[in-house]
Amino acid sequence: MLALALLFILISRVMKRNVKRLKIKHKIQAGKITYSDLNTPAKPLFSKRYRISGKPDYIVKRNGHYFPVEIKTGNHYEPKKNHIFQLAAYCQILEENYGGFIPHGILIYSDTSQQFKIPFNPKIRFELESTVNKMRKSLKTGKIKRNHNDSQRCKSCSMRTYCDEKIN
């Protein structure tokens, strides 16, 4: 009986160590994961205020606050503006769906192991609202302006159908 108890304790410690290693490997934030779109498709979340929807890679609850985590590929050592706005949109969506202040989001670049804590502050909130309004106006008028010179990005752009400035 004692040998069996010791075996269970040993197995438990090995499992705990393996979980810790996996969290480090996959850059999982500390806290309780309340939503994940990583392994199986999750239900999109919706913002009534901005009429936008999205699915963050996962949502963590820590110290009474929720925050979205978005994992991107690529060799980036600074957060890209479009990734910041995507994360800001998730913060807005979370505030509406979870009913509380969202202080920040986490942006992770898996290829470089870079992590950025992006504050959801008044400046970002204003820029998000302005960007959403500009996007809606562009869709309404049918006038889309390309804001990059990257042919790969152009090929996978969601606005490609509407854009007259495509890079071939």
N, C-alpha and C positions, 0 to 999 in steps of 0.2 A: 504494500500500500504506500509506504514511504517512497519507494522507487518510482511509483507511478506519479505521485505528487511532484517529485523532483523533475520528472520528465515533462510534465505539463508546465512547470515554471520555466524550464529551459526552452521549450517550444515557444512560450509566450514572449520571452526575451528576444529570441531570434526573429519572431514575427514583428515585434515592435521596432527592432533595428532595421529590418527590411522595409517597413513602412516609412521610417525616417529617411532612409536612403532614396526611396522612390520620390518622396516629397522634395528632396533636395535636387534630384535628377530632373524632375519635371517642373521645378521652380514653383511648387504649390505654396501659397501664402499660409501663414499661421492663422488659425481660426477655423470656424465651422463652414464648410462649403454648403451653401443653400441652393445652388443652381449650377448646372454644368451643361455645356453644349459640346464638350470635348469627345466623349465616347459615343453617345447616342444623341441624335437631334433633339433639342429641347424646344419647348413652345416659345415663340417670339413674345417679347414684352412690348407694350405699346405706350406711347406718350400721347394723351389727349390734347395737351397744350400745343405741342409742336406737330402732331399728327405724323409721328415717325415711329418706327418699330425697330427692334434689334435683338440680337442674341449674343451677349458677351460670352467669352469662353467659359468663364465661371464667375460666381458671386460668392464672396466670403463675408461672414459676419464675425466681427472681432470687437470687443469692448462696446457692445451695443450699437455699433455702426456697420452698415453694409457697404461694400465697395466692389466695383466690377474689376475683373482682371482680363486683359486682352493679351494674347500671345501672338507675336508676329515673327515671321522668318526674315532673314536678310542680315547683312553685316552693317547694322546701324549702331553708331555710338552716341547719337543724339536722337531724341524722339522726332519723328516726322510729323509735320503739321496736320496732315490728313488723319494720321493715327490718333493724334491728340483730340481732334474733333470727334472722331468715332468714339473714343473713350468718354468725352464730355457728353455726347448724346446718350451713352449708356448711363452715366451718372444722373442725367435728367430723367431718364426713363425709370431708374431705380427710385428716385425721390418720389415720383408719382405712384409707383406700384408698391413701395414698401413704407410710404408715409413718414419719411424722416429725412433729415439732413444727410447728404452724402458728401463727406469732406474731400474725398479724392478717389482716383482710380489708379490702377497699376498697369503699366505698359511693359511687356517683357519681349525682348528680342532674343529668340532662342538660339540663333546662330552665334551670337556674341556673348550670351549670358548677361546682357545689359538689362537692368531693371530701372524703371523710372516711376516715381510717385508723382502723379500729375494732379495738382490741386484743382478742385472744382470751385474756383473762386469767382467773384463778380466779373472780372475781366474775361475769363473763359466763357462764363454764362452769356455775357453780352455778345462775344464773338460767335458763339454757337447760334444764338437767335438770329444774328445778322446773316450768317452763312446759310441757315435754313431759309430765311426770307429771300436771299439772292437766288438760291437754287429753285425755289418755287416760282419766282419771277422769270427765271430762264426757261423753265419748263412751260410756263404759261405763254410767253412770247415766242418760244421756239428758237431763241438766240442763245446758243451755248458757246462760250469762249474757252478754248483750251488753256490750261494754266500750267503746262509742263511741256518738255521736249523729249519725253521718254516713249519710244515706240512700243516697248513691251507694256508699259502702263496703259497706253492708248488702246492697244488691242483688247485689254480686259476691262476697259472702262464701262461702267453702267450707263454712261451718257453718250456712248459711241453712236447710237442710233440717231440721236438728235444733233450731233456735232457736225459742223461744216468744215472744221479745221483738223480733220483726222490726219494722223501720221501713218502713211502706208507702209 
